[in-house]
Amino acid sequence: MKIAIVIGTRPEIIKMAPVIDEIKKRNLEFSLIHTGQHYDHEMSQQFFKDLELPKPDHYIGVGSKSHAKMTATTMEGLEDILKEEKPDIVMVQGDTNAVLAGALVASKMHIPVGHVEAGLRSFDKTMPEEINRIVADTCTHLYYTPTEKAALNLLFEGADPENIIITGNTIVDACLRNLEIAKRKSNIRFPSDKIVTLTMHRAENVDNKARLKSITQALLELDEFIIVFPVHPRTRKNLKKFHLYKLLSEAEHIKLVKPLG
């Protein structure tokens, strides 16, 4: 069996790491395809090194575009790659544009799709991710669901119960896997165990000046904790745009760092 794994963003890299480990352990042939939706070095390439993963076999380099153009460019690139690779199954993870493109292209090429983290629903169709999930699951043959509720969502939508496998969330496996790597590699040390790790990049939070200002104020008030904040490029840009970055950088209890593997 030959497996094509399509990834495009940092969360996909993290969550598919334990799946890739298991594929390698079983000596199955696979091809790793990176769409390049996250293209910043700290947001993508560095992760393969930090998480001790093989480099992608193919890189589409879709970059930053509108949702439509990104999906179209990814689909065009994937079609050529899948024609070359001729996989028996295409695996996607989550709800990104890479998932949408991977599922659509594979389905139209009559290649079975395996969707890791299938069946999740927010029931909010204003979210691009919700549309991606629904369309991807429509194209999916094997549903790897993180919870029973996700499996029920698929059943209600008419999915074949024989093709639904409740696996749990691979982020748990990723945490256990990466803990061992962190013990060997991490140079982050603080004198207190009252540490909060913060991530923030949702457009609803970082593109809204009032909301981002409110979040910043709350962080400044939490001075009983050490807050470790790996700053997403988009978040850093808007913090500076709204004149909030300096407030965080000057707070002794807030440690602004680059995105971390």
Legacy VTK file of the C-alpha trace (Angstrom):
# vtk DataFile Version 3.0
C-alpha trace
ASCII
DATASET POLYDATA
POINTS 261 float
0.000 0.000 0.000
1.159 3.508 -0.830
-0.126 6.448 1.195
-0.060 10.109 0.163
-0.199 12.486 3.133
-1.312 16.036 2.375
-0.462 18.747 4.909
-0.342 22.515 4.665
-0.212 24.141 8.095
1.595 23.920 11.405
-1.265 22.117 13.256
-1.409 19.476 10.529
2.328 18.845 10.838
2.010 18.443 14.611
-1.093 16.246 14.555
0.095 13.998 11.731
3.530 13.408 13.294
2.421 10.341 15.327
0.553 8.980 12.297
3.700 9.314 10.184
5.657 7.547 12.946
3.236 4.616 12.840
3.324 4.431 9.041
7.127 4.279 9.150
7.034 1.698 11.941
4.881 -0.564 9.757
7.238 -0.082 6.790
4.450 1.269 4.595
5.344 3.320 1.551
4.277 6.949 1.822
4.735 10.308 0.187
4.577 13.568 2.147
3.058 16.507 0.272
3.271 20.014 1.742
0.986 22.587 0.124
2.837 25.532 1.679
-0.228 27.216 3.197
2.060 28.028 6.121
5.217 29.114 4.320
7.111 31.171 6.916
10.283 29.294 7.951
9.420 29.429 11.655
5.855 28.321 10.929
6.660 25.382 8.700
10.108 24.135 7.662
11.526 24.517 11.170
8.810 22.207 12.458
10.022 19.238 10.434
13.442 19.670 11.992
12.194 20.324 15.532
9.741 17.415 15.479
12.250 15.064 13.812
10.036 14.414 10.802
11.096 13.597 7.243
11.212 16.499 4.831
8.280 16.678 2.393
8.688 14.832 -0.892
6.698 17.533 -2.671
6.201 21.222 -1.929
3.496 23.133 -3.816
4.313 26.559 -2.355
0.806 27.965 -2.468
1.696 30.868 -0.160
-0.717 33.589 0.909
-3.776 33.976 -1.309
-7.535 34.284 -1.017
-9.329 31.094 0.014
-10.489 30.447 -3.551
-7.115 31.046 -5.191
-5.283 29.057 -2.520
-7.608 26.078 -2.933
-7.462 26.232 -6.731
-3.661 26.465 -6.821
-3.356 23.584 -4.353
-5.755 21.415 -6.348
-3.838 22.025 -9.566
-0.534 21.110 -7.929
-1.943 18.077 -6.148
-3.436 16.622 -9.299
-0.026 16.522 -10.977
1.627 15.030 -7.883
-1.005 12.330 -7.388
-0.744 11.357 -11.056
2.971 10.872 -10.506
2.768 9.136 -7.123
-0.279 6.908 -7.821
-1.163 6.358 -4.144
-3.712 3.842 -2.902
-5.116 6.338 -0.395
-4.782 10.054 0.324
-4.736 11.090 3.986
-5.700 14.571 5.153
-6.063 16.033 8.637
-8.391 18.626 10.072
-10.182 21.445 8.305
-7.728 23.592 6.345
-7.718 24.522 2.661
-5.154 21.741 2.171
-7.741 19.269 3.484
-10.432 20.633 1.185
-8.154 20.520 -1.863
-6.731 17.102 -1.024
-10.127 15.525 -0.518
-11.615 17.031 -3.682
-8.713 16.112 -5.959
-8.399 12.569 -4.625
-12.140 12.023 -4.874
-12.262 13.205 -8.497
-9.303 10.940 -9.287
-11.148 8.020 -7.642
-8.522 7.647 -4.912
-9.947 6.810 -1.454
-9.609 9.571 1.152
-8.787 9.009 4.809
-9.744 11.985 6.972
-8.024 12.270 10.344
-10.164 14.306 12.771
-13.297 13.694 10.721
-16.794 14.545 11.891
-16.088 17.674 13.923
-18.761 20.330 13.526
-19.155 23.856 14.867
-22.510 24.282 13.067
-21.336 27.771 12.101
-21.092 27.990 8.336
-19.614 31.473 8.441
-16.343 29.728 9.388
-14.294 28.652 6.339
-13.113 25.648 8.348
-16.683 24.389 8.777
-17.221 24.364 5.017
-13.887 22.575 4.564
-14.854 19.888 7.106
-18.247 19.219 5.558
-16.984 19.040 1.970
-13.966 16.922 2.935
-16.155 14.444 4.803
-18.466 14.215 1.795
-15.432 13.031 -0.209
-14.040 10.747 2.515
-13.957 6.942 2.485
-12.351 6.280 5.890
-13.342 8.542 8.769
-10.893 8.698 11.687
-12.933 10.511 14.328
-11.552 11.948 17.577
-14.752 11.461 19.604
-18.026 9.537 19.686
-19.879 12.809 19.091
-17.926 13.357 15.873
-18.856 9.826 14.785
-22.524 10.562 15.507
-22.340 13.732 13.416
-21.200 11.620 10.476
-23.917 9.032 11.015
-26.557 11.761 11.036
-25.107 13.007 7.737
-25.395 9.565 6.155
-21.846 8.230 6.403
-21.389 4.447 6.264
-20.878 3.268 9.881
-18.537 0.536 8.612
-16.095 3.252 7.540
-16.086 5.243 10.807
-13.230 4.525 13.222
-13.134 6.306 16.589
-9.411 6.804 17.120
-9.213 9.611 19.667
-7.387 12.844 18.941
-3.850 12.519 17.594
-2.879 15.690 19.486
-2.676 13.495 22.604
-0.224 11.178 20.844
1.653 14.233 19.579
2.011 15.658 23.098
3.395 12.381 24.442
5.691 12.014 21.446
6.974 15.562 21.535
7.477 15.621 25.296
10.434 13.294 24.857
11.874 15.531 22.133
11.367 18.619 24.309
13.199 17.005 27.222
16.221 16.558 24.961
16.115 19.816 23.021
14.266 22.561 24.877
16.282 25.448 26.291
13.272 27.233 27.788
13.761 27.404 31.547
11.944 29.546 34.118
12.315 29.741 37.904
8.587 29.309 38.513
6.141 26.518 37.757
3.272 29.004 37.395
3.609 29.151 33.627
0.911 29.891 31.077
1.546 29.126 27.402
-0.418 31.376 25.075
-1.192 30.980 21.387
-3.324 33.490 19.522
-3.929 33.825 15.807
-7.668 33.577 15.055
-8.763 36.412 12.784
-11.738 37.099 15.066
-9.277 37.950 17.845
-6.212 39.455 16.204
-7.849 41.451 13.395
-10.289 43.162 15.751
-8.559 46.135 17.425
-10.934 46.366 20.383
-10.792 42.649 21.082
-7.010 42.458 20.716
-6.639 45.435 23.053
-8.897 43.748 25.621
-6.865 40.517 25.433
-3.632 42.473 25.808
-4.952 44.232 28.909
-5.962 40.909 30.452
-2.476 39.501 29.820
-0.859 42.512 31.478
-3.016 41.965 34.551
-2.034 38.292 34.902
1.300 39.176 36.456
1.185 36.328 38.981
2.047 33.999 36.078
4.922 33.765 33.634
3.262 33.907 30.213
5.183 32.308 27.355
3.790 33.684 24.109
5.034 32.228 20.784
3.856 35.035 18.518
2.266 34.106 15.193
3.468 36.394 12.325
-0.072 37.665 11.749
-0.519 38.406 15.459
2.833 40.175 15.693
1.929 42.343 12.691
-1.392 43.442 14.215
-0.011 43.963 17.708
2.465 46.406 16.192
-0.173 47.968 13.947
-2.421 48.667 16.937
0.520 49.848 19.103
0.141 46.978 21.591
3.326 45.007 20.968
5.545 47.310 23.033
3.239 46.955 26.058
3.655 43.175 25.989
7.379 43.215 25.238
8.063 45.503 28.211
6.053 43.434 30.704
8.472 41.395 32.838
6.099 38.441 33.220
5.431 38.071 29.465
8.023 36.280 27.333
7.519 36.882 23.605
9.219 34.171 21.547
9.231 32.926 17.964
6.795 30.168 16.946
7.979 26.944 18.541
8.093 23.322 17.454
LINES 1 262
261 0 1 2 3 4 5 6 7 8 9 10 11 12 13 14 15 16 17 18 19 20 21 22 23 24 25 26 27 28 29 30 31 32 33 34 35 36 37 38 39 40 41 42 43 44 45 46 47 48 49 50 51 52 53 54 55 56 57 58 59 60 61 62 63 64 65 66 67 68 69 70 71 72 73 74 75 76 77 78 79 80 81 82 83 84 85 86 87 88 89 90 91 92 93 94 95 96 97 98 99 100 101 102 103 104 105 106 107 108 109 110 111 112 113 114 115 116 117 118 119 120 121 122 123 124 125 126 127 128 129 130 131 132 133 134 135 136 137 138 139 140 141 142 143 144 145 146 147 148 149 150 151 152 153 154 155 156 157 158 159 160 161 162 163 164 165 166 167 168 169 170 171 172 173 174 175 176 177 178 179 180 181 182 183 184 185 186 187 188 189 190 191 192 193 194 195 196 197 198 199 200 201 202 203 204 205 206 207 208 209 210 211 212 213 214 215 216 217 218 219 220 221 222 223 224 225 226 227 228 229 230 231 232 233 234 235 236 237 238 239 240 241 242 243 244 245 246 247 248 249 250 251 252 253 254 255 256 257 258 259 260
